[in-house]
Amino acid sequence: MKTIIVSLGKLFLKFIYFFIKLLPVKKQIVFISMQSNKPSLDFTLLSNEIKQQNNEINIVFLCKKMKSSLCTKKDYISYVWNMIGYVLKTMYYLATSKVCITESYCVPISILKHKNQLTIIQIWHASGAVKKFGYQCLDTEEGKSKKVAELMCMHKNYDYIIAPSEATKEIFAEAFNIEKEKIAKLGLPRLEYIVNPEYDKSEEFYKQYPTYKNKKIILYVPTFRKGKKANLEEILSYRLDKEKYQLIIKLHPLENSCVPEEYTVDSNYTSYDLIKIADYIITDYSILSIEASLLEKPIFPYLYDLEDYIQNRGLNINLNEELKTFTSKNFNDIMNKIETQNYDIQEIKNYRNKYIEINSSKATKDLTDFVLEQYKKKEEKVYRYEKKIKEIN
């Protein structure tokens, strides 16, 4: 029954979109995300650079976070109504833009047939993938079902996907089920944010938290586990030397575990701000291990549930091999490594060199140049199309 309803819904959207596509294409780039209700760091940095290079382009943001659960029937009706409005608005801007930039899966992008004058660029919301996703983990506990993926045309219609290395291109080709030729070796603007001193907030941070200045900061940033919570109990029960160390816990936005206030900081400091401030970084299967490797700091994958995670989701990277002197299954072992400096920082450098091959300090400009190149091509195509229509008339 669900399959029939979804199929009818798709036909209805395609019917409406046929008429929306009759509208003229504008000097416009649309940014679409289902990750957040506001533009991400990557969207903000990229759009600012685009405007700086060409202020005639109209920039549109369509950001709407998908909710996983709703409390009441009233909430459900209101949410569905808002989502219908969002989908229709998305269809309008897809029909009237020359370039669409997205960082997540978006139904209208994948299920509809778009104009030839539109280029769709998937920049994704991560600079790679330690854990499997998309088509790599269909029919697993944390992945989508193959039937749903096919029905919803998951990750279809991208003209280009960006990836910062050859190794990542291999992973993305599988995850998005796309030809490698459509994957451009470019980086996310966040990589530039991480390495650029201009974005360093450490001075501001230590003014707000002066007692942290003479301590070594340990940052714990776990990934999101579907249906499970981060293993905070072992970390919080450890007798940390609070004269020497300050623990900061930054959970995934979707994680709802309770963290004692003494281990949290102002939410204005993002994970990217905190990895620059921290002396030691503890994570797990998060892409932050790759992004933070740019800073050449000790990064400790905390793999307490490795076997279960491989079985329920799967991994693209063998952390025990690539960061073998850093990986641990318990927090006590991580603290021993920190105290004794029993690790090889060259592993972090090798890790970075393998998964980030682009020039991170130019990531925003290089991606902008690529986007504007596609925009220019579509501008020429629109001009030829309009000229042909005038000749027919």
KALIN-V43814 format. One record per residue. N is the residue number from 1. BURIAL is # if it has 24 or more other ideal C-beta (glycine too) atoms within 12 Angstrom, else .. D_CENTER is the distance of its C-alpha to the mean C-alpha in whole Angstrom. Layout:
# KALIN-V43814
N:BURIAL:D_CENTER, N:BURIAL:D_CENTER
This chain:
# KALIN-V43814
1:.:33, 2:.:29, 3:.:29, 4:.:32, 5:.:30, 6:.:27, 7:.:29, 8:.:31, 9:#:28, 10:#:26, 11:.:30, 12:.:30, 13:#:27, 14:.:28, 15:.:32, 16:.:30, 17:#:28, 18:.:31, 19:.:33, 20:#:30, 21:#:29, 22:.:33, 23:.:32, 24:.:31, 25:#:28, 26:#:28, 27:#:27, 28:#:23, 29:#:19, 30:#:17, 31:#:14, 32:#:13, 33:#:10, 34:#:11, 35:#:8, 36:#:11, 37:.:14, 38:.:14, 39:#:12, 40:#:9, 41:#:10, 42:#:9, 43:#:11, 44:#:14, 45:#:14, 46:#:14, 47:#:16, 48:.:19, 49:#:19, 50:#:20, 51:.:22, 52:.:24, 53:#:25, 54:#:26, 55:.:26, 56:.:28, 57:#:25, 58:.:24, 59:#:20, 60:#:19, 61:#:16, 62:#:16, 63:#:14, 64:#:15, 65:.:13, 66:.:15, 67:.:17, 68:.:18, 69:.:21, 70:.:24, 71:.:27, 72:.:30, 73:.:31, 74:.:31, 75:.:27, 76:.:27, 77:.:29, 78:.:27, 79:.:24, 80:.:25, 81:.:27, 82:.:24, 83:#:21, 84:.:24, 85:.:24, 86:#:21, 87:#:21, 88:#:24, 89:#:23, 90:#:20, 91:#:23, 92:#:25, 93:#:22, 94:#:21, 95:#:25, 96:#:26, 97:#:23, 98:#:23, 99:#:19, 100:#:16, 101:#:13, 102:#:10, 103:#:6, 104:#:7, 105:#:11, 106:#:14, 107:#:17, 108:#:19, 109:#:17, 110:#:18, 111:#:21, 112:#:23, 113:#:25, 114:#:24, 115:#:26, 116:.:27, 117:#:26, 118:#:23, 119:#:20, 120:#:16, 121:#:14, 122:#:10, 123:#:8, 124:#:5, 125:#:1, 126:#:4, 127:#:7, 128:#:9, 129:#:10, 130:#:12, 131:#:13, 132:#:14, 133:#:12, 134:#:13, 135:#:16, 136:#:17, 137:#:17, 138:#:19, 139:.:22, 140:#:21, 141:.:21, 142:#:17, 143:.:17, 144:#:18, 145:.:21, 146:.:22, 147:.:25, 148:.:22, 149:#:19, 150:.:23, 151:.:24, 152:#:20, 153:#:20, 154:#:16, 155:#:14, 156:#:18, 157:#:19, 158:#:16, 159:#:18, 160:#:16, 161:#:13, 162:#:12, 163:#:12, 164:#:13, 165:#:16, 166:.:18, 167:#:17, 168:#:14, 169:#:15, 170:.:17, 171:#:15, 172:#:13, 173:#:16, 174:#:17, 175:#:14, 176:#:14, 177:#:18, 178:#:18, 179:.:21, 180:.:20, 181:.:21, 182:#:19, 183:#:16, 184:#:16, 185:#:16, 186:#:14, 187:#:12, 188:#:9, 189:#:11, 190:#:10, 191:#:12, 192:#:15, 193:#:14, 194:#:15, 195:#:18, 196:#:20, 197:.:22, 198:.:22, 199:#:19, 200:.:21, 201:#:22, 202:.:24, 203:.:27, 204:.:26, 205:#:25, 206:.:28, 207:.:30, 208:.:29, 209:#:29, 210:.:32, 211:.:33, 212:#:30, 213:.:31, 214:.:33, 215:.:31, 216:#:29, 217:#:25, 218:#:24, 219:#:20, 220:#:19, 221:#:15, 222:#:15, 223:#:12, 224:#:13, 225:#:16, 226:.:16, 227:.:20, 228:#:20, 229:.:20, 230:#:20, 231:#:23, 232:#:24, 233:.:28, 234:#:28, 235:#:27, 236:.:28, 237:.:32, 238:#:32, 239:.:34, 240:#:32, 241:.:35, 242:.:34, 243:.:36, 244:.:34, 245:#:30, 246:#:28, 247:#:25, 248:#:22, 249:#:20, 250:#:17, 251:#:15, 252:#:12, 253:.:12, 254:.:13, 255:#:16, 256:.:19, 257:#:22, 258:.:24, 259:#:24, 260:.:27, 261:.:27, 262:.:28, 263:#:25, 264:.:23, 265:#:22, 266:.:22, 267:.:18, 268:.:18, 269:#:17, 270:#:14, 271:#:13, 272:#:13, 273:#:16, 274:#:17, 275:#:17, 276:#:19, 277:#:21, 278:#:22, 279:#:24, 280:#:23, 281:#:19, 282:#:19, 283:#:16, 284:#:16, 285:#:14, 286:#:11, 287:#:9, 288:#:10, 289:#:14, 290:#:13, 291:#:11, 292:#:14, 293:#:17, 294:#:17, 295:#:19, 296:.:22, 297:#:22, 298:#:23, 299:#:20, 300:#:21, 301:#:19, 302:#:21, 303:#:22, 304:#:24, 305:#:23, 306:#:22, 307:.:25, 308:.:24, 309:#:20, 310:#:21, 311:.:23, 312:.:21, 313:#:18, 314:#:18, 315:#:17, 316:#:16, 317:#:17, 318:.:21, 319:#:20, 320:.:24, 321:.:25, 322:#:22, 323:#:23, 324:.:26, 325:#:27, 326:#:25, 327:#:24, 328:#:26, 329:.:26, 330:.:28, 331:#:27, 332:.:31, 333:#:30, 334:#:27, 335:#:30, 336:.:32, 337:#:30, 338:#:29, 339:.:33, 340:.:34, 341:.:32, 342:.:32, 343:#:29, 344:.:29, 345:.:26, 346:.:27, 347:#:24, 348:#:21, 349:.:22, 350:.:23, 351:#:19, 352:#:18, 353:.:20, 354:#:19, 355:#:15, 356:#:15, 357:#:18, 358:#:18, 359:.:19, 360:#:16, 361:.:19, 362:.:19, 363:#:15, 364:#:15, 365:#:19, 366:#:18, 367:#:15, 368:#:18, 369:.:21, 370:#:19, 371:#:18, 372:#:21, 373:#:23, 374:#:22, 375:#:23, 376:.:26, 377:.:27, 378:#:26, 379:#:28, 380:.:31, 381:.:31, 382:#:31, 383:.:34, 384:.:36, 385:.:35, 386:.:37, 387:.:39, 388:.:40, 389:.:40, 390:.:43, 391:.:45, 392:.:45, 393:.:46
